[in-house]
Amino acid sequence: MTEDPDPSAPERSTAKTVLDGLRADLAAPAADDLQTLLKIAGDLDVLDHRHLSVEEAAAWQARPETRREYIRAMHGRQSGFKLGLLVGFVAGFALTGLFGAMLAMHWLVVAQQ
């Protein structure tokens, strides 16, 4: 059985409110950096242990891809493609060298007879 939320209780923190708080903490001049880091670590821990409801999770999954995420995915695909080309070129070069060495050895054996 779930209890009805207390209307006087503070609203559940969302990722946006936590990040806004972190930005404000980082922008403000701090007398003690260690205390600021401990407060930020606590805020991140609260955010990390927060579980999304079914509706929030569905909305998160259905959200349009942001420009930064799109560019990061595009760069990932490009770097994977370039790495594949590089590996293929190196493997082809090595196989060509081995085939050339086999032909040279064959020529030496035939020339000695």
ChimeraX attribute file (.defattr): number of C-alpha atoms within 10 A of each C-alpha:
attribute: neighborCount
match mode: 1-to-1
recipient: residues
	/A:1	3
	/A:2	4
	/A:3	5
	/A:4	6
	/A:5	9
	/A:6	8
	/A:7	7
	/A:8	6
	/A:9	7
	/A:10	8
	/A:11	9
	/A:12	8
	/A:13	13
	/A:14	13
	/A:15	14
	/A:16	10
	/A:17	12
	/A:18	16
	/A:19	16
	/A:20	12
	/A:21	14
	/A:22	18
	/A:23	12
	/A:24	11
	/A:25	15
	/A:26	14
	/A:27	9
	/A:28	10
	/A:29	10
	/A:30	11
	/A:31	8
	/A:32	8
	/A:33	11
	/A:34	10
	/A:35	11
	/A:36	17
	/A:37	13
	/A:38	11
	/A:39	14
	/A:40	19
	/A:41	13
	/A:42	12
	/A:43	16
	/A:44	16
	/A:45	11
	/A:46	14
	/A:47	17
	/A:48	10
	/A:49	8
	/A:50	13
	/A:51	9
	/A:52	11
	/A:53	9
	/A:54	9
	/A:55	9
	/A:56	11
	/A:57	12
	/A:58	11
	/A:59	11
	/A:60	11
	/A:61	10
	/A:62	9
	/A:63	9
	/A:64	9
	/A:65	10
	/A:66	9
	/A:67	9
	/A:68	9
	/A:69	10
	/A:70	12
	/A:71	12
	/A:72	12
	/A:73	12
	/A:74	12
	/A:75	12
	/A:76	12
	/A:77	12
	/A:78	12
	/A:79	12
	/A:80	12
	/A:81	12
	/A:82	12
	/A:83	12
	/A:84	12
	/A:85	12
	/A:86	12
	/A:87	12
	/A:88	12
	/A:89	12
	/A:90	12
	/A:91	12
	/A:92	12
	/A:93	12
	/A:94	12
	/A:95	12
	/A:96	12
	/A:97	12
	/A:98	12
	/A:99	12
	/A:100	12
	/A:101	12
	/A:102	12
	/A:103	12
	/A:104	12
	/A:105	12
	/A:106	11
	/A:107	11
	/A:108	11
	/A:109	10
	/A:110	9
	/A:111	8
	/A:112	6
	/A:113	5
